[in-house]
């Protein structure tokens, strides 16, 4: 252990030996060498882990450590020691007398990058953002960390070494710092001076769009041209005598606030590829117009059934053009099975056009998923496939991979002992309905059409399936989902609001769940070690702490020992005078859970394969091969399991399958991040034109303000108390256990309280603006 000496705090301003003789005083401690770091980790004096900083501050973070039984908190830029979010670091615990409690205050707007050690230990910076949906979206640094004491103090440490940097080669979206202070003044002066061809090189600070990151120092002769631009910068180094990392300017994405420029920044930050498909990919697509050919698709494929006479329809959101799935339902009375129904789930047969070892398959595998932004869709596959050849549009013949279930019409449940039947088929959809149209058909007592009756029968079965799932412990969760009404000419948002879910949505969802479970069971039976599954890990008990704390504060009993008991607790948590209270609790419960992930069956035990949220022992994705590569893999596994084609070598290579699963997990997460950021961007654009007053709910209380959730717009934001709150010897009083805060004026706010807020755009310098929320 002598090879891993304790790193000491820098107290002098002597010259640094690793800054090229700049003569500047050292600000940070030199990092330990790789050998010292390795020895310290091996000897137990240092703790290795990935640094997680808060969503809105680069100067407070956590590193998980098994040795301390939880997280080690790192506070302030000195102890962070040039580590950034996602870096794998070596941490040394401070003496217990120097341990601290997490911050309890909200910082004022613009304080994300403030340098004061004291402030960063006390303040938690928040800005307006789309409300978190799951644990990965939530602020990892909010609330007490696991391993803390009863007084709220948690293990606290400092970074002494960097094991692996997480700097992005593609760079970071940023803008030039024009805020108050020397950096902003320097940028403004440089912009004014740089009006001639002989402009001097200026050292400026770039503020990353990702608020978890510090400002980045760049040197450029283009100050005048860049002050109002969204730019891309790359980090090159971070010397110990510099308060900021050094980087360089790469390119401009466009003017700040411009939809195109800001969308490009969204895609850059989320690492979503929006480049057009290469010619080699397009060469794999059959020429248009594509038509069903009886000779090619039926006579030459005897395994494919002709179901064109079967009444089939699709039900999707309005404007959907990449239609993956369709449904059918027919009574079996005439086949000697009175009281029985045959329900069919028909999925686009993408793998008949997408073949392994082709440029198109390689590209789809790399992209992993389709990304849905507010104003555009970034396809996993070329548009001729997604919108035409594979899309199950109404009135045209299309190839499908179908699965049929026999249901008892009286119980609305599948008949026991009758296995689902998979087949390749060709269908001709009778109608491509929207959710609203399907709901209207089911609800209209005067509509006795055969299609309306089919939908009613499917819906009756869906209700029974849903009840069975919930009785088994499946969770009915909630997360804010926002939808925009867009101007077709300007592509600007006209209106925004929470997405309305109808029973027709649930009907389709239940049928897709049924088909996905059946697919998981079939491929696992055929390939016990190579099935691609989707698992939702059972949450660790501590993950429910925010929910349990909120429930205690509002006097609600909540049992999280099993998914069934949690579901029952949530069902019972109702307030007759507050219809939205139960939804709020479900939103908090959803945030306590991690995302479901793809995995290869052979790498996990039976208990590890479960899907906690669905209360399903097995689950996978089969129903959306147009937009998810995971479903493509599952289709190929099913093809092999049914003897329709030989299994490709990649399907029985556990390492190759694991690499695919890992990539689609990353791509799925990135896609969701981009979608969320796109909603945030368009919410911002919407409020440029008009302010709004609407109801909000208190979701968290802090020592100097509230975090409120605005259901209508799906956003979460800080609301600071008045500036004079801490003056005159009187301060707001925070009770973290009761989740209340009492203001100087005597007003007490409690978690889940309702309030009315005003949302408006606050204009700033150089084309910048921010969304501001005030309680009325």
N, C-alpha and C positions, 0 to 999 in steps of 0.2 A: 504493500500500500504506500510505501515511500515514494513510488513513481507517480502518485497522484496527489500532489500537494494541494492544500486548500487554496482556492483563489481568494486573494484579498482585494478589498475595495480600493479603488484608486483615490488617494487623498492629495496627491501632488500633481503639479502641472509640468512635469518633466517631459523632455522630448520622447516621442514614440520611436521605437526602433523599426517599425514596420510600415511607415507611411512615406517612404521615399525621401526622408529628411525634410519634411515640410516645416518642421519647427513648431507645429501646433501642439498644444498641450493635450495629453491623453485624457479622454472623457470616459472611456470604458476600460474594463479589465481585459488584458490579453486573454484570448481563449487558450485553454489547455491544448497540448499537442494531441494527435490521434492516439499515440501510445499511452500518454497519461490518462486520457479520457477512457480508453479501453480498460486500463488497469483499475481505475477508480470504479467503473461500473462492475467489473468482475469482483472487486474487493468489497462492494457494497457501500462504499462511501459516497458514490454518486448514483443518481437515478436517471435512467434513460427513458425518453418517451417523446411523443409528438406534441408540440406546443399548440394549444387551442386558445386563441384570443377571442375577446368578445366581438359581437357583430359590429360594434361601433367604436372600438378603441384598440389601438395597437399596444397599449401599455399596461394591460392587465390580462393575465392568462392563466392557464392551468396545464399541468403535465400529470398524467395518470401514473401512479406508482403502486405496484402490488406490495412493496415493502412497507409503505405507510398505510396501506389499506384504503387508498382512495387517491384524491388529487393533491398535488402540491401547487399552491398559488404563487404566482410570480407577479410582483407589483412594482411598477415604475420603470422608467427607461434604463436606469442604472442596473437594476437586478435582471431586467430582460436581456441586457448585454448584447444588443444587436440581433437577437433572435426574432424571427417573424413567424406568423401563423403558418402552421404546417411543417416547420423545421423540426427535424429530429434532434433533440438537444440532450446534453448532460446537465443535470441539476444537482446542486448541493443544498441540503437543508440548512436553513438558518437556525441559530439557537432558539429554543422554544420561547424565550423571553422576547424574541423579535417577531414571533408569529402575529398575524393580523386577521381581522375579519374582512370579508368582501365589502366593497363600497356600497353605500346605501343612498347616495345622492345621484340625481340626474345632473349631467353637465349642461351648460348653456349651449345653444346652437353654435357651431364653429369651434368648440373646444376639443374636438376629436384628437387633434394632434398637439395639444398644449403640452409644454415641456415640464411643467412644475411637478416635482416628485410628490409633493403633498396633495395636490389636486387629484393626481391620478390614483392615489390611494383612497380618496374619498368619493370620487365622482364616477358615475356610470353613464357614459354618453349614449344617448338614444336619439334617433331621428325617425321621421315618418317612413314606414316601410310596409310592404304587404305582410299581413299577420302570419306568423309561423304556422305550418300545418303539422309537422312531425318533429321529433326530437332533433333531427339533423338541421332543421330550419331555425330552431330556437337558439337563444343566446346561451352558449355553453357556460358562460361565466356569470350568469345571473343566479343569485341565491347561494346558500351555503354549500360548500363542496363536501363530498363524502369524506369522512375521516376527521371532521371538525369537532371541536369541543362544544359543550352545552352553551358556553357564552358566545358562540358564534365564531370564535377564533379558529382558523384552519392552519394546517401545516403550510409553512411559507418558505420559499427557497430562492435561489438565484441561479441563473444560467452561467455555467463556467466553460462550456464547450459546445461546439456544433458538430453533431455526428453526420448529418446530411441536410444540405440546404434544399428548400422547396421553391427556389426562385424559378419563375416561368421564362422559358426561352422565347415564348411568343410575346412576352411583354405584358404591360398593364395599361388599362385605359386610365387617363388622368387629365388634369387641366393645370394651367399655371397658377400658382398661389398668388392671389391678389388681395388676400385678407389683411387685417391690421397687423402691424409689426414690420420689422426690417425687411423680411423676405418679400412681402407684398409691395412695400415701397420700392425695393430694388427692381422688381418686375415691372412696376408701373413706369419707373424712370427709364429702364432699358427699352421699354416699348416706345416711350417718347423720343429717346435718343436715336433709336434705330430706324431712322427715316431716310438714310442715305445708303448708297451702295457700299460705303466704307464703314458699315456698322461694325461695332466692336463685339467681340464674343462676351456674352453675359452668363453669369452663374445664377440660375434660377431654381426655385423649388417647384416640383410638380406634385400635386395632391392626387393620389390614386382614388379612383371611384370606389374601390373596395376599402371601406373604412377600417378594416382590420390592419391595414398596412400603414407604415410611416410615410412621411413625405420623402420624395426622392430628388436629390440634387442633380441637375443637368447643366450642361454648358452648351450654349447655342448662339448663333448670330441672327436667329430668326424671331427674336422676342416680339417684335411688333406684329408679326404675322400669326403668332401662336397664342396671344393672350385671350382670344375669344374662341379658341379651337379645342375640340376634344382630341387629345393626342395619345400616342402609344409611346411608352418609355420602357426601357429594359434596365434592370439592375445589374451593375458590373461588379461592385465590391462594396464593402462597408468597413473602412479603416477605423481603428479604435480611437483616432483623434477627431472623428467627424460625428456630429450629432445625427446626421442623416446618411443613408446609403448613397453612393455615387452611381449614376446611371447615364444613359444617353437617349436622346430623342430619336425615334424611329420613323414615325410618319404621323400625319394628321388624318383623322377620320371624318372631319367636317366641322361645321360651326356648332358651338355649344347650344343645346336645346333643339337642334334639328333632328327630326325623327330618324332620318337615315343614319346620321352620325351616331346618335345615341343607341340605335338598334345594333349598329356595328360594334359599339362598345359592349353591349349586352352579350353578344355572341363571342367576342374576344374573352370577356371575363369568364364565361361559362364553358369556353373551349368547345363551341359548337361550330361545325364546318358548314359554311353557306356557299362554298364554291360550286359552280355548275359541274355536272357529271362529265367525266372525260369521254372523248369519242369512243374509246374501247368499251366503256360501260354501255353507251347508247347502242353500240353494235350488237349487244346481246339481246336487245328488245325486239320482239317480232314487229314487222312493219304494220303500220295502220293503213286502212282500217282492218282490224282483226275480226274475224268471224268464226263462229263455231262451225266445224266441219265434221259431218256425221261419219265419213270414212276415216278421218284421222283420229277423231276423239272418241268414237264409240266402237266401230268395227275393229280398229287396230288396237283398241284398249278394252278388251272384254271385261276387265274388272270395273269399268266405269258404268254406273247405272244411268239410265235415261229418266230423269225426274222432271222433265219439262212440263208435264201435265199436272204436277203437284202444285197446289196453291201455296206460294211462298211470298213473304214480304220482308222488307228490312225496316228498321225503326232507328232513326239516328237524329243527331242535332240538326237544326236547320242549316242549309248550305253545305252539308257534308257531301263530299265527292269521292272520297276514298272509302267506299263501303266494304267493310270486311265481312260482315255477318248478316244472315237472314234467318227467319224462323218459319216453321210450318207446324200445323196441327191437324190431324185427321182422325175421325172416329173409326174404330175397327169393327163396328157392328156387322158390316157386310162380310167380314172375313171370319165370322164365327166367334168373335170376342166381344160380346156386348158389354158396354160399360168401360171399355178400354180406349185409350187414346194413344196415338203415335205422335210424339213431339220430335221435330227435327231441328237441329242446329246446323246451319249450312255456312261454311267458312270458305273464303276465297282460296282457291287452290294455287297459291303462289309458287310452290315448289315445282309445278309443272312448267314454269317459265324461268325459274331461278335455279340454276344448276351449280353444284360445287365446282371448284377449280376454274371459275370464270372471272373475268374482270368485274362483272356486276355483283357476283357473290362476295368477292373480296371487298368491294366498296360498301356493300350493305353490312357486312360483318364489322367493318371498321366504324361505320356511322352508328350502328347498333339500334337506332330508333329514329322515328320521325319526331321533329320538334315543332310544337304548335305555339307560335307567337300570336299576339293579338291581331296583327294585320297581315300575317303571312305564315305559310307552312313550309318547313324545310324537310323535304322527303328523304326517307331512307332509300327509296327506289325511284327510278325515273318516272316522271308524270304519266307517260303513256300506259305504264303498268298500273300505277296507283289509282288513276282516275278513269281508266277505260278498260283495258284488257282484263284486269283482275277485279275491278270494282263491280259489285253485285247490283248494278243499276236496274231500275224497273223496266220491264218490257224487252230485255235482251237476254240472249243465252250466254251463260257463263259457267265455267268449270268450278266445282267446289270439292271440298273435303267435308263430308257430312257425317253427323253422328245422330242416331235415332234412339229414343228412349220410349219404353212402354209405360204409360201412366194409368193408374186407376182413376177414372173420372170422378168417383165419389169422394175418395180421400185426397185427390190432387197430388199424389205422391207416386214415385216410380214403383212398379211391381217388383217385389222381392224375388230374387232368383233369376230375373231376366237381365242379362248383361247388355250394356249399350252396344249398338251395332255401328261400326265405322265403315264407311265406303267412299270411294271416289264417285263423283256424280256430275251431271250437267243439269242446271236448273234454268228456269225463265221466271224471274221475279215478277209477281203480279203488281207490286207497288213498292216505291221507295218512300216511306212515310217519315214525317218528323215525329218527335215525341208528342207534341201538341196534337197533331192530326190523329195519331193512334189513340191518344187519350179521349179525344172527342168522339171517335168511332165507338169506343168501348162504353162511353157514358151516355151516348145518344140512344134513348129507348126506341126511337123510330127507325134506327138503322138495323135492319135484319139481314143485311148482306152476308154472304158466306165468309168474307174476310173479317167482318166485324165479329162474327161468332167465333172464328178461329182465334182472334185476339182475346176475346173474353175467356175462352177455354185455356189459352196459354197463361193468361193473367191469374186465373183461378189456381192453376198449378203453381205458378210463381209464388202466390200468397202462402200456399201450403209448404213449399220449399223454404221460404223465408222463415216461417214459424218454426219449422224443424231445425233450421240452423241456429236460430236465436235460442231455442230450448236447449240446444247442445252447448251453448256458451258463446256463440258468435257475437261480436260486438257491433252495435250500431253507433258508429263514430261520426264525428262532424269536423269539417275543416272549411274555412272560408273559401268560397269559389266565386270569382267575379266574372261577369260577362259584360262586354261592351256592345253597344249599338253603334256601328260605324257608318260614316257618310261615304257612300259608294263612289262619289266623285273626288272628294278631297282626302279620303282615307283617314279622316280625323274622327275622334270619338264624339258622338252626339249625346250618348247617355251611358251610365254605368250603374250596375247594381248587382246584388247577389244572385247567383244562378238558381233558378227555380227548378226543383226536382219534382217530377210527377210520378204517379204510380206506374206509368208506362216505362219510365227510366228503370224503376226497380224490377219490372217484369223482364226487361232485356238483361239486366244485371244478373238475375237469378238463373236465367237460361245459360248465360256465359259461364257462370260459376259451375253450373252442373256439367257443362261440356269440358271445362278445364280440369275438374276433379277426375272425370272419367278418363281423360287423356293421361293424367299423371299416373293413375292406377295401371293403365294399359302399357305405357312405356316402361314403368318400373318392373312390371311382371316380365317383360321381354328383355330388359337390360338392367338388371339389379344394380350394377355398378356404374352405368353410364347414362342414367336418365337425368335430363335437365329439369330440375324442380325449382319451385319458388317457395322459399321458407321465410317465415316471419318469426324471429326469435322471441321467446317468452321474455318480457321485460324483467330486468333485475329489480328486486324489491325497491331499491333506492330511487329508481327512475320514476316511481309513483309519488315521491315526496311532495312535489308541487301540488298534485291533485289532493293528496291527503291533507296537506296544510290548508288548502283552500276550503276543503270540506269541513274541517274542524272549525275554521273561522266563521263559516256561515251556518254551523249547527247541523250538518248533514252527515249521516253515517255512511261510510264507504268501506267495503271489504274488497281488497285487491288480491286476495290469496289465489283465486283462479279466475279465468276469463268469465266463467258463468256467474260467479259471485260479483264480479265487477259489473257485468251487464245488468244483473238484478239491482245492484246499488244505484246505477245510473237511471234505470227505469223508475225507481222509487223516488228519486230526487226531483220532485216537482213542487212548484209554488203556484197555487191557483191564481194568485194575483200577478204572476210574472211568467208569461208564456215563453219568454226567451231564456229563462234561467237554466232549464235543462240542456238547451243547446250549448250554452256557455260552458257548463260542466263537461259536456262531451268534447268540446273543443280543447279544453284543458287536458282531458284524459288522452286525447289523440296526440297531443304534443309530448306526452310522457313516453311515447313508443317510438322505437326506431323504425326505419323503413324495412319493408320486405326486400329480400335479395334473391338473386338466382344462384343456384349451387348445383354441383354434380353429386348424385345420390351416393356414390361410393365413398365420398369424403366425409359423410355425416352419419351418425347413428340414427336409428328410427326416431328417437325422441327429439333429435335436433332438426328433423325434416319438417316438423309441424308448422302450420300457419296459425299463429296465435289469434290474430284478429278474426279469422274466419272459423276458428275452432275446427280446422280440418287437419287430419293427420297427414294428408298429401295434397299438394296443389302444384299446378304449373300454368303456363300460358300457351293456349292453342288458338285462341279466337281472333287474333289480330296480326296475321303474318304480313299484311301490307305495310304495317308501321312498326313492327317489333321483330328484331332478328331472333330473339328467343323463341318466338312462335314458329319461325322457319325451321329452327333446329328440332323443335318438337314434332313438326310435320314430317321431317325426314326420319326421325326415330319411329313415328307411327307407320310411315311407309314401309320401313324395314320390319317392324313388329307384325304387320299384317301380310308380309310376304309380297308386297307390291313392287319392291325393288330391293336390290342388295344394299346393305348398310355401307355407306361411304367410310373409308378408313378413319376419317376424323371423328366419326361417331363412336369409335371404340378406342380412342386415345384419350385417357383420362387427363393428361396434361394439356392436350389441345383443347378439350372441352372446358377445363378449368380456366384456361386463358380466355376462351370465348365468354364464359360466365362473368369473369372479372371485368372484361371490357364492357359488356352490356350493362353491368351494374354501374360502372363509371359513367357511361354514356346516358343511361337512363337518368341518373342523378343530375348530370350536367344539363340535360334537356329540361328537367323540371326547374332547375335554377334559372335557365334562360326564359322559360315561360313565366315564372314569377317576376323576374326583372322586367319583362315586357309589359306585364300588367302594371307594375309600379310606374314605369315610364308613361304609359297611356293614362293612368290615373292623374299623374302630374300634368300632362297635356290637357286633360279634361278640365282641370281646375284653373287653367290659365284664362279660360273664357268666363268663368263665373265662380263665385264663392258659393258655399252651401252650408246650411244649418241642418243638423240631423242628430239623432240619438246616438250616444256612445255608452260603452260600459267600462268601468274600471277593471282592468285585468291584473294590475300590480300597483302597490303603493310604495313610494320612496320617501325619503326624509324631507325632500323639498319639492315634491310634485307627484304626479300620477302617470301611469302608463294606461292609455285608454284604447279600447278596441272599437272601431266603427263598423258595425255589421253591414250596413248598406254598401259600403265601399271596400270592405275586407281589409282595411288598413289598421295599423297599430302605431301609436305615436305618443311622445311625451307631452305632458302639459305641466309646465313649471308654475309654481305659485308666484305671487307678485314679488317684485324685486325687494320690497321692504319687509319681506317675511322674516328675515333674520335680524332685523333692526330693533332697537329699543329694548334689548334684553329678552325679547320673546321670540321663541322659535317654534316651528312646527314640531309636533311630537309623533314619532313613528313607533308603532307597536307591531313588530314583524310577526309575532306569533298570532296575534288577533287579526293581522293584515288590515290595520287601520292607520290613518294618519290624521291628526287634528291640526288644522291650520292656526296661524296666529290669531285669526278672527274668531276661532272657536268652532269652525265648521269641520265635522268629522266625516272622512270618506272611508268607505269599506270596500273590499274587493267585491266585484259584481254590481256595485251601485250604478244606477243609471244617471246620465247627465246629458245635457244638450251642448253640442260643440259647433263652432264655426270653423270651416276649413277653407283656406284661401292660399293663394300664391304670394309669397313675399319676394319682391324683386331685389336682386343684389347687383353688384358691379359687373361690368363686362359680359352682359348677357346671361349671368347666372341667376338662378332663382331657387327657392326651396318651398316646400309645402309646410304651412304653419297651422297648428290647431289650437284653438282657445276655448275654454269652457265659458258658456254664457250664463 
